[in-house]
Amino acid sequence: MGVTLAIGGLLVCLQIATATVLQVMVMAGLAMWLLIVYGGPRAKAARAEHRVGRGVWGWKLPVIVLVVVAYLGSVGATSSVDLNWSDDMPIYLPLVKRMVQTGNLNEPFSLRRLSSYGGQWLLQGEVMAVGTESNGMLVDKGLSVVVLAGLMWGMMAEGRGKPGRGRAAVVLAVMLAGLLVDVPRVNTQSQMTGVVLFLGLLRTLMLGGGGADRRIRIRRLSSAVMAGVVAAGLGSLRMNYAPVAGLVLVVAYGVRAWRNRGVWQLRLGEGAVAVGSMVVLVVPWAGALWESSRSLFYPAMLGNQRGEFSAMYASAMTFGEKVAFVTGYLTYWKAVVLIVPVVLIWRRRFRGTGLAIYAGAICGSLAVAWVFTAISNATLYRYTFPMLFAAALYAIGLTLRSGRWSWRSTVASAWVVMMLALNVPAAWGNHARSVEEMVTWNTKPRVFAPPRLVDQYVSAQQAIPAGEGVYAAVSLPSLLDFSRNRVFLADELGIVAPDPGIPVLSGPAAVRAYFLSKGIHYILAVNFDEAAGLYSRPVYVAFRGHPEHLFMGDVIEHNLAPVVLKMEENIDALAMPERTQVFGPVRVIKLD
């Protein structure tokens, strides 16, 4: 996954990340995997070395159970049932559609594009290159669960305990605690992919071996390069992952230099290689973001976001109030559950990587809470869950894999029991629904959009000459052909736009003049009074009237609402009868 994202950054930067190229990359990766696993005597020796519990029936049950759990957990990712009408339908999945059709992620009007490098969309693109938008959850909710199972199995199976039924039960319990966790997911963006790569980064940092001869030094440098590759992949998934991944590398190699003071130069050199590799591989993603939105790292560089809206993520607070807000999140019970295993990492053998991930995760959580004071604890938990959960799994897994009983193993066992008690009931319902999904899919396949609605969107786009620029404020822009027209996703109306910005408050004539100056001659817009999700006028009227989000306690939408509603009024004013055609829910508005 890390290598895929490293290559993907170059593809997106060069604007060649099309469906065909992504399919070729997947097939090349499969060929390399076959070569590595089945390619010769060394591969056979490696398989024999890592085969755990051969011939011990106590290990058969965990394998069978975990395969079933991982499979059922991924089945629900094959339909559009859980797709979000405010995030996935209007923005995230259309961004993937744009990429596989045009090769680029250039969306200068999109706030969500500005706030991410796009690694998650590249992974989704590999699926949607052969699938549909209905498979939008497959990467995070499906494939990542299977990869996580493999990572945890590898970590637990390397323990020193005897491969008997007792140890098999411990492995099964820990892995179930990881696979059945209630993920705070509200859309298709990175959650489990982040967990996988954070855990993968820790596993990579454990490679290299000891010693100082030339062969070992080369192996350690290779491990440092791969750690940088994985860290760069993390940074591409979510913007807040990037500094955390960098801090993990700095702390891990700093601790190694301290513990090996006789060769500290070598250890710091390895750290420099790891951090340098990460920076080099993030640069293409940053270049693609600059091309799209004029930012290298958001929100440090606001890019196309208008400066007057820069405080939309923050509430007005004094320093003391901010400290209280951040402390409130770190004492939020769900965060505390994932932070508690930090007490287990002080064993010398695992102190470097364990301290690194918890330092990164806790500092990252502090930074997110400090910057985003306009969101609730539940949303902060969603943003920081991948790093905290990966840290907890690492601490718990390494503690229990040794097979030795101590106060640490008692704490770790209690944590596993608590996680199972908290998550098994919800997981039972989710997996029961997955079985229902399998039956429904085989008897009555779901479609992403009804055929009539697809025809209406196609007809609306056909009413616009090919090659013309289009500003699209529609609920299902995935139904549009991004290769036929220069389609620009509106996202949060009026908040993000190329200089000098949409003059939202200056009226429809000024808005029209701005679009024409950018080569945009048409607007595609839904009826804002009847639309669902992102473009629903009643929803934003409610946000404007309430200082808090109606459901989650956030105030971001309250901050956005005045501008969004004013932009909707401008578009409605531009939709004069003589310049407007209507195709079902879609209006085609000609500006010149």
Secondary structure, 3 states (H helix, E strand, C coil): CHHHHHHHHHHHHCCCCCHHHHHHHHHHHHHHHHHHHHCCHHHHHHHHHCCCCCCCHHHHHHHHHHHHHHHHHHHHHHCCCCCCCCCHHHHHHHHHHHHHHHCCCCCCCCHHHHCCCCHHHHHHHHHHCCCCHHHCCHHHHHHHHHHHHHHHHHHHHCCCCCCCHHHHHHHHHHHHHHHCCCCCCCCCCCCHHHHHHHHHHHHHHCCCCCCCCHHHHHHHHHHHHHHHHHHHHHHHHCCCHHHHHHHHHHHHHHHHHHHCHHHHHHHHHHHHHHHHHHHHHHHHHHHHHHHHHCCCCCCCCCCCECHHHCCCCCCCCCHHHHHHHHHHHHCCHHHHHHHHHHHHCCCHHHHHHHHHHHHHHHHHHHHHHHHCCCCCHHHHHHHHHHHHHHHHHHHHHHHHCCCCCCHHHHHHHHHHHHHHHHHHHHHHHHHHHHHHHHHHHHHCCCCCCCHHHHHHHHHHHHCCCCCCEEEEECCCHHHCCCCCCEEEECCCCCCECCCCCCCHHHCHHHHHHHHHHCCEEEEEEECCCCCCHHHCHHHHHHHHHCCCCCCCCCCHHHHHHHHHHHHHHHHHHHCCHHHEEEECCEEEEECC
